Amino acid sequence: TPLRPHAPVMHVTWYEAEAYCKWVGGRLPTEAEWEVAARTEPADYAAAAASGAVNPPKRRMYPWGDSPAPGPGLANIDGFRGGPVDVGAQPEGDSAWGCRGMLGNTWEWTQSAFLPYPGFTMDFPYRENSAPWFGYRKVVKGGCWSTSAPIARAGYRHSFWPEMNAVYSGFRVVMDGAPAGVGRL
């Protein structure tokens, strides 16, 4: 099979993703940065940051807004295409920040450890499902091409062991201090 030059990188470990980011002078996004890029609007985020607001800006359900639900033109999910699509596909699904493909295609590694959110209260099913992995796994966001539509939303959080590469995992590179339009998430 010939290489597809615009296919997403997949089946990489967290360590490989982190090493590549460092090699190109960047880094993996934090979970919070990923969510800002996928779920907020620049004007709302800037206003909240400038005012020192304690409450975060309004968050979207999906990168493109609160509706419609994910479909073939917006995100590569539900396994309909049988694999990943090129990273430039589906511009209709861009976030307000201009980030493409934040939902579906590949799970995206973040630099964040899988820990409970502040104020988290452990109850069923988290005691058995999530809590044993707190601190050991890394957070992945965005789902992949085989993720089911009902859970494919920008706020969904998952985790993998950092050495795992047998999953549909990829990554984005954050370039701190890059000129506008360069190194965007």
Protein Blocks (a to p, Z undefined) as FASTA:
>chain_A
ZZdfkbccehiafklmmmmmmmnopacddfklmmmmmmmcfklmmmmmmnopabdcdddf
bfnbjbdcddfklocghhlnopacdfkgokllpcfkopahkggjiacddfbdcdddehia
cddfklmmmmmmgojaccdehiafklcfklmcfkbccdddfkbckbccddddddehiaeh
iapZZ
